[in-house]
Amino acid sequence: MSPVSPHAHPDPLVAIEEKVARQERLSAGDGLALFESPDLLRVGRLADRARRDKVGDSVYFVVNRHVNYTNVCRNRCRFCAFSRTEGEPGAYTLTVDEVVAKALEAVEQGATEIHIVGGENPSLPYEAIRAMVAGIRRRAPSVHIKAFTASEVACFAETEGSTPEAVLRDLKTAGLNGLPGGGAEILRAEVRRRVCPAKISGEEWLKIHKVAHRLGLKTNATMLYGHVETYEDRVDHLLRLRAAQDETGGFQAFIPLAFQPKNSALSDLPGPTGTDDLKTLAVARLLLDNFPHIKTYWVMTGLKLAQVALFFGADDMDGTVVEEIISLMSEAGHGQAVAKSELVRVIRAAGRVPVERDALYGVLRRYEGPEPAEPDGGGPGPCGRGPGT
Ligand code: V47
């Protein structure tokens, strides 16, 4: 951080407020000052303003379904309650037909996006991975397939004796449309050494996303926060994402992921508090001035806090989700599915305009006017429990 100028205002937020009003880029020092500020509402108001300037009053959601095709993972990251070693009780790998059937069932119920991720399972042949994508594409030509984190892509390349670029080209030919934002964790090496030493490096994660962008695949970025990382680590993470976005413009959304400690090797940690959830989202909106969308992921925070997050910089509530096992195994306790009508209701109650989007933020329907949303499909599927509070 640069030394404090003798003429600097004693309240660092004043200079930041001026920069936000001028739509000027914030520095690492600004990011740190925002995280360190005890004035949550002031930070939130700034992020709210930045959100309004960028996207107005629309709040987006997508009717989607998650499919977690295997929990067998060679990495065994310390924050993860989902992964298992091959042969361990609870280890599973879905067949190609099972993955395709889950996706098609969701499409029949109105899903426009399928989000597929799993562990790094080197004994799963790459042909099976390709067949999942091709099988869905053959039977559902227009659904958006957002699949495989950068670390899975690196694993496929390794098992194939190939490169991430060749794998991405091949999966794109099979029908892949984009990559989700998982696996980023905290990009800094010192933190990765402590929480996910076997995973690809932060540099490799960024490189694979940039390659995907150059191939025309849109991707997202996440940050898993509230474990061993410091505010400096979070700021470093956000600024590295911002620099990558300056280069390629291929990120659509940033999603902060609140660490769920239960059943993980870090279960002695308390996990982030509600104020940390809101502040992290707000600082992300303020630092990531080149990211169009900031998502609040209700699966990790609960729908009520996700609704409040709409006043702290968020403009996207992700989706109906259905059966996301990563949070289920960490007993996040906020449910696995939410009805479309419920998302519309909470967005309206926050005084904003619900917008059902497709995976590329094309508008499918704006819920304007006073009429209540009709009871709908798109939500809780066969595995759905309603969201908790
Ligand atoms: O990659 C693992 C994280 C990610 C825990 O791109 C945990 O639209 C909290 O990436 N507590 C998967 N987080 C989820 C993800 C995601 C979710 C929603 C939307 C999008 C998108 C992406 O969850 C993993 C990992 O970073 N994770 N364990 C845990 N205990």
Residues whose N, C-alpha, C, O or C-beta is under 5 A from the ligand:
A	BS01	V47	F79 C80 A81 P180 G181 G182 G183 E185 N220 T222 L224 I255 L257 A258 F259 Q260 Y297 S330
